[in-house]
Amino acid sequence: MLDEMIARANNWVDGHAKELTDMADAIFDHPEIGPHEVFASKLLTDWLEAHGFAVTRGIGGLETAFRAVWKNGEGGPNLGLLCEYDALPGMGHGCGHQMQGPAILGAAEAIRQAAGDNPFTLTVYGTPGEENISGKYIMIRNGCTFEELDVALMMHGGPATQTDIKCLANAEYDLTYHGKAAHAALKPEAGRSSLDAMCLAFHGMECLREHVTDDVRLHYNITDGGGTAANVVPSLTKAQVMVRANTVKAVKELMVRLEKIFQGAALMTETEVEAKVGKILDNKIPNLQLNDILMKHARALQAPNCQPPRQRTGSTDFANVMHRVPGSCIRVAFVPDGTSSHSPEFIAAGKSEAAHKAVAFGAKILADTVLELVENPEELTAIRQEFQERLAAEDK
């Protein structure tokens, strides 16, 4: 029975591959910075409505976010498919997000076409602004918690077909020093340099690097240097600061140390400091059983360049979802091994045959995985148990 359902789903994707890749190309040709992905959001939601999904737009406090629901009978599990569709500022679709929505839509409709008698709910979420505002973080903060889902799944393009077993937790600061302007030659003693304070804060972070664990990453960059004239003592300097570590618990401990550095720099320069905390992204809670099911179907479909899970990653707002429900993201190869995302190579391959095939592979892998979970509810029970055990271990 399951084999027949999977065959029907895969056949549907094959028969509608051009329709899906045309959507991906259209999103690629209309890059939009989050959370203003008006074209992409409308394209995806109109398609879902036309295919029988009940669509709610503007959820979670974000105009271009959406939820689309289809029910196969009453009761049963609620399987979630999440997609992103934002581009990178100044670059366009350098992270492959143009592929996600069409792959998710293809999976959703393939599941709908192939569904058997077991009841379940299929929920598609559109999540804006992953690259800049971390839309899922904002949606959760605004009450769209994703917690009605039994599983949350995503697709992403990359240099290999693989899953993740981790990503780094991440916190951001908008750091501002307020000093006192003065003529740097005529009256230097009257000035209090906000730029000196910022440089001391950066130096403090450099010293901190020697006394943290190997997983910790510290990033900073000046966003406002306080003017362009060298003969004026700067009175206002701004920077963005980021800290990453394996767990959100470790990040929060590091934030205490960072804030002491920020205050120390202000004390040394007689300036005032504002350290405004921005978003805090969780680390992923990996689910090895869910990863294994995704990769089993990837290999069965002969997806390109299947590899073990990624060991080195950045941060993502999907991790905040994965702290609430079991989740996993299947990455599908469409660029050569070793190619970095956020790169010209990703853009050059954005409308390639490999990218088009990745959309179809992603749709099939996700559809086949969801159908297996619906037909084998004991797997969902085991996935939930692993999630609860790993989440409990995070709190220790």
N, C-alpha and C positions, 0 to 999 in steps of 0.2 A: 504493500500500500504506500509506504513512504517513498519507495523508489519511483513509483508511478507519479506521485505528487511532485517529486523533485524533477522528474523528466518533463512534466507539464510546465513547471515554473521556468526551467531552463529554455524550453522551446519558446515560451512566450518572450523571454528576453531576446533570444536570437531573432525572432520575428519582428521585434520592435527596436532593434539596436540603433538603427539610423535615427529614429525619432528621439531616442535618448541622447545620442551624441550630438544631434542638431541642437538640443537644448543646452548641452555642455558648451558647444561652440558659441552659442548666442550669449551665454553668461560670460564666457571668456572675452568676447568682443565688446561687452558692456561692463567693464570692471567698476565696481562700486565699493567705496570705503564704508565699513560699518560705523554706525548702525543704519546706514542710509541706502541699503540695497533694495531700492524700490523696484527696479526692473526684475531682478532675480526673484524676489519674493512673490511678485505678481505672477511671473511665469510659472513658478512651482505651484502656487496655491490654485491658480486657475486650472492647471492640469489635474491636480488632485480632485478638485470639485467636479470636473468633467468626468472623472473616473469613479465617482460614487463615494468619495470621502466627505465627511462632515468637517468643514474647515472653520477654524476660529482664528482671525487675524489680530495682530496687535497685542499679543499676550505678554505677560511678564514685564510690562512697562516699556516694551520696545515695539515701535510701529511695524517693523519688518519681520518680527518674530511671528510664528504661527504654530498651530496644532491641528492635525488632520486625523480623524478617527474613522475606522471601519470595524464593524462588529460581525463576527461569524457566529451567529446565535447569541445566547445569553450565558454569562459566566465564563469561566476559564481564565487563563493567564492573560496579562496585558504585555505585549511585546513592543518595545520602542525602537524606532529607527530615527536617528538624529543626523541632521546635515547642517553644514556651514556653506556660505556663498559669498563671503566678503573677499575683497582684493587687498593688496598691499599698497600703502601710500607711495606714489611715485614709481611704482613698479608694475602694477596690474596683478594678474593672477600668477604670481611667482610661488605659490604654495599649493596649487592644484585644487583649490576649493571649487573651481567651476565644475569639477567632476562629481562632487559629492551629492548635490541635489538630484541630478538625473539618475545616478546610481541608486540612491535611496528610493526615488519614485519608481524606478524599474523593479527594484526588489519588492516594494509594497504592492504594486499591481500584479507581479508574478505570484506573490503569495495569495492575493485575492483570487486570482484565476485558478490556482492549484489547490486551494483549501479543501480539506476533507470535512468530515462530520464533527470533529472535536471542536467545541466552542472556544473562541479566543477573541481578544481585541487587539487590533493593530493600530498603533499610534505613531504618527510621523511628526517630529518636531523640527521646525526651522529655527535655527539659533544664530542670530546676527553677530557680527563684530568680534569674532574670535581673536583676530589679530591685534585689535587696539583696546576695546573696552571689555573684552572677556564676557560676551553676552550671556553665557550660561550662568556665570556668577551673578550678574545683575538680575536675570530672570528668577534665580533661586531667592535672592534677597527680596524680590518683589512678590514672593509667594508662589511662583511657578516652580515647585520643588522637584518635579519628575518622580515623586515617590509613589505614584500610582502604578508605575511600571514594575514588572517582574524582572525585566532585563532591558538594558539600553545598549544599542549597537550603532557603530559608525563605520564609515569607509573613508580612506584617505589615500591619495596617490603617493608614490615614493620610489626609491631605487630598488626595493625588494618587496616581495609579498611576504608579510610577516605580521605578527602582533607585537604588543608591548608588554613588558612585565613591570615597568616602572615609569614614572616621570617625576621630575623634581617639583616639590612645593615651592611657592614663589610669593614674595611680598614686595610691594612697591611703595616708595616714598616720593612725595613732592617736597624737596628740601629747599628752604629759603633762608638766607641770612640777610638781616637788615643792619646796615652800618650807618656811617655818617659821612656825607660827601665833603670834600675839601680840596683845595689846590695842592697837588702833590709836591710842589716845590716851594710855594710861598707860605703855606700853612699846613704842613703835613701832620703836625702834632694835633691838629683839630679833627683830623679824619679818623674814622674807624672802618677798616676795609672789610666789606662783606666778601670780597674775593679772597682775601687772606684767610678768612674763616672757612670758606669752602675748600680751599687748598689744604688747610689743616685737617678738615674732616676727611678729605680724600686720603691724605697721608695716614690718618688713623685707621682707615679701612685697609690700607695696604699693610700696615703693621698687624692688623687683626688676621690677615690671611695665614700667617705663620702659626696661628693658635686656634685653628678650626679643623674639623675633620675633612677628609679628602673630597667628600661629596659637595662641600659648600662652594657656591659661586657668588661672587660679589661684582656688581656692575654699576657704573655711574657715568653720567655725562652732564656737562653744563648745558642748560637750556636757555639761560640768560646770563651773560657774563657781566652785566652791569655797565654797559656802555662800550664805546670804541676809543675813547681818548685816554692815552697813557698818563696824562698829567692831571687826571681827576681820580681821587680816591673813590673806588666804587662803593655805592651805598645800598645796592640791591643785587644779589646774585642768587640764581635759581639753578637747581639741578634735579635730575631724576636719579633715584638710587633703587637698585633691585638686589634682593638677597634670595638665594635658592638653597635648598638642602633636600635630603631624601624624604623627610617628613615635615608636615606642617608644624608639629610640635617642636622640632629642631629649629625651624624658621622663626617661630615665636620667641624661642630662647635667644636666638641671635639678634632679634629686634631689640631686646633689652640692652644688649652690649652696644649695638649701633647707636641707640639713642643716647647712651653715655658719651660716645665719641662726638656726636653732634653737639651735645651740651658743652663738652670740654672745649671744642673749637670756639664756641661762642664765648666761653669764659676767658680764654686766652686772648681774644681779640676785642673784648668789650662790645660785642655785637649781640643782636637778638636773633634767635633761631625759631623757625617754624618747621616742624617735621610732620607733614600731613600724610597719614597712612592711606594709600589707595586700595586697590583690590588685593586680596589674599587668595591665592590659588592653592588648592590641596594637592598632595601627591596622589597618584593613582593607587587604587586598591586592586591589584591584579587578580584575575580569576582564571586560573590555569585550565580548569575544566572547560570554560567557555572558549578560551584561546584554542584549546585542542580541537574543539568541534569546528570552529572557523577554519583552522588550518587543514583539518581532514577534508573539508569540502573544497578548499583551495587546491589541494593536491589532486583530489578526484577530478577536478575540472582542468587540471594541468595549467594552472595559473603560472605566469612567468616568475622565475627566480625565487622560488619558495625558500625561505631562510628561517633559522631560529629567531626567537623574539629579540627585539632591539634591546641593547643594554645601555645605550647612551642616548639620552633624550633631553629636551628642554622642559617646558611647562605648558599646560593646557587647561582651559576651563572645563573640559570634559571630566577632569579629575574630580571637580566639585560634584558632578553628577555621580561619579563612581564611588563617592563617599556616602551616597544615599541609596543606590541600587546597584546590583551586579552589572558590570559593563565591560565592553571590549571594543577595540577599533581594529579592523582589518586593513592593513596597508597593502596596496596592490602596485606592483612594479610597472612603471611606464618610462623611467629614465635609467641610464646605466648605473651600475653599482658605484657607490662613492659620491654620487651627485648630491650636492646640498640643496635643500629647499631654500626659498627666498633668493633664488639665483636666476641669472639669465637663461641657464640651461632648462630650468623648469618652464620658463616662459616659451622658449623655443619649441619645447615638446608639448605645449598646451593643447594644440589641435592636431597632434600627430596621430598616426594609425595606432601607435602604442597607447596613447591616452584614450582613444576611442575603445580599444579593446579592454582597457582597465575599467572603464565605466561598466561594460557588460560583465566582466569578471566580478567586479564588486557587487553588482546587482544579483548575480547568481549565487555568490558565496553567502550573502546575507539572506536571500530568500531560502536557500537550502537549509541554512542554520535555523532559521525561524520555524520552518516546517518540521524539522527534526525535533525541536523543543516542544512544539505543539503536540506532536504524535508520541513523544516520550516524556511525559510529565515528571517521571522520576529523575531525569537529568536536571530539570529546573529545580527540583528539591535539593539535589546535591550542589548545584551552583549557588543557591541561596545559602546553604550551610557553609560552604567555603567562604562566601562573602562575609557572613556573620563572624566566623572565626578570625578572618584576617582583620576585620574592622575592630574586633575586641582586642587583638594583639597590638593594634596601632595605639590604643589608649593606655597601654602599660608602660 
